């Protein structure tokens, strides 16, 4: 799988993980860190170990947590 496609595919999956973790009781301030770790692990599983996969996972994790925050603020009107 192409690294760019893997990164873009991870983002909606991570947003879903973020929602599940929030419902499970993980404090919101820890969600970006948890999503970052999950994204890196998923990138390693999908593509193998390497610097590019680490960067792909980190980018996807941080993008997903930012997208989650943006959606939360937009829907909540904050």
N, C-alpha and C positions, 0 to 999 in steps of 0.2 A: 504494500500500500504506500502511496506517495505520502511523504511527511506532511505536506500542506493539507492534504485531504484528511489525514489522521487527526491533525490539530483541529480542523474545522468540525470534524465529526465528534470530537471529544467535548466541545463546548456545550451543546444542548444536553448531553448525557450528564455533565458535571452540574449544570443548573438543576437538573432533576435530583441528583445526589444532594445538592445543597438544600433543596426543599425537604427531602426526606430526613436529612440530618437535623434540620431546624425543628421539624415535628418531633424528632426523637429526643430533643432537649439540648442539643449542642448550642452553647451561647453564640449569638450572631457575630460577636467580635472574633471568634476563632474560625468561622466558616472560610474566610479567604485562605488561611493557612492549611486547613484540612483539605479544601478543594485543590490547593496547589500540590499537596502530597499525593492525593488520589490521582490527579492528572499525570504526574510524573510516573507513578506506578503503572497506570494504564498505557502511557506512551511506551514505557519499557516493555510491557507485555506485547503490545501490538507491533513494535518495530525493532525490538532488541535494545541492548545497552549501547549508549553512545552519547556524545555531546549534543548532537542534533536532536536526539530523542529527549534529552533532558530539557533543552530549550523549547522544544515543541510542547512538552508537558507543562513546563512553567508558564509559557505564554497562554496555553489553553486554560490552565487553572486560574490565572489572574484575570483573563478575559471573562471567564464564566462567573467569577465572583463580582466583577464589575457589572456584568450584564444583570446579575441577580439583584445587586443594589439599585441599578437604574430602574429595573422593573418594579421593585418594591417601592421606590420613591415616586414613580410615575403613577402606579395604581393607588397608593395610599395618599397621593397628593401632597407629599411633604416637600 
